[in-house]
Amino acid sequence: MPFVLCAIFFATIVNQPVVPSTFIFELLEEFIVGMSIAILISLTVFPVFATMDIENRVNYCLINLQEMQRLIIHGFLCQDKMSAQVSLSRASTIEQMIRVAMIPLPMKLIEARFEPSRLLQRIFNRRRRNIIDLTIKG
């Protein structure tokens, strides 16, 4: 839709005699400056949301895995069958919650590759395979 509006605008204004001959270049300059500012702001203001989401999900999964392990051990060591069944069913519920939390992780890992911090690491370290020099010098 914006492209249609731009096309209609150009079709109506370009053929006017009062429009300077450099009008299109001025518009192109404003467009380039605007896009540069938008890219700069998006790289500085919104940099690492996928990485933070991955960290939060992994932390959530680890905390719940600890609780699940505790419930499973309690269920197997419990003398009462009913109490053991309750502990094992709680562990099963926590397992389902962990599975649901892990579903978006592959997509978030792909998004994290394109975050500015990763991009800057690739730019500065493109010639070096390792950040630390592991060769032994005598």
HUVEN-V888972 format. One record per residue. RES is the residue in one small letter. SS is DSSP state (H for helix, E for strand, - for the rest). OMEGA is omega as a letter, one per 30 degrees, with the letter a starting at -180 (none if undefined). NEAR is the number of other ideal C-beta (glycine too) atoms within 12 Angstrom. Layout:
RES SS OMEGA NEAR
RES SS OMEGA NEAR
//
This chain:
m - l 7
p H l 9
f H l 9
v H l 10
l H l 11
c H l 17
a H l 13
i H l 13
f H a 18
f H a 18
a H a 12
t H a 12
i H a 17
v - a 18
n - l 11
q - a 13
p - a 9
v - a 9
v - l 16
p - a 13
s - l 11
t - a 10
f H a 19
i H l 17
f H l 12
e H l 14
l H l 19
l H l 15
e H l 14
e H l 14
f H a 16
i H l 14
v H l 14
g H l 14
m H l 14
s H l 14
i H l 15
a H l 15
i H l 16
l H l 15
i H l 14
s H l 16
l H a 19
t H a 15
v H a 13
f - a 19
p - a 21
v - a 23
f H l 19
a H l 26
t H l 23
m H l 18
d H l 21
i H l 26
e H a 18
n H a 19
r H l 28
v H l 21
n H l 16
y H a 21
c H l 24
l H l 17
i H a 18
n H l 26
l H l 22
q H l 17
e H l 22
m H l 27
q H l 20
r H l 18
l H l 27
i H l 22
i H l 16
h H a 21
g H a 24
f H a 17
l H a 14
c - l 17
q - a 10
d - a 12
k H a 12
m H l 12
s H l 17
a H l 20
q H l 17
v H l 17
s H a 26
l H l 23
s H l 18
r H l 23
a H l 27
s H l 18
t H l 18
i H l 26
e H l 22
q H l 16
m H l 21
i H l 26
r H l 18
v H a 16
a H a 24
m H a 22
i - a 14
p - a 19
l H l 24
p H l 14
m H l 16
k H l 25
l H l 20
i H l 14
e H a 21
a H l 26
r H a 18
f - l 22
e - a 26
p H a 24
s H l 21
r H l 21
l H l 18
l H l 16
q H l 15
r H a 16
i H a 12
f H a 12
n - a 14
r - l 11
r - a 9
r - l 14
r - a 10
n - l 9
i - a 12
i - l 8
d - a 9
l - l 9
t - l 9
i - a 5
k - a 5
g - none 3
//
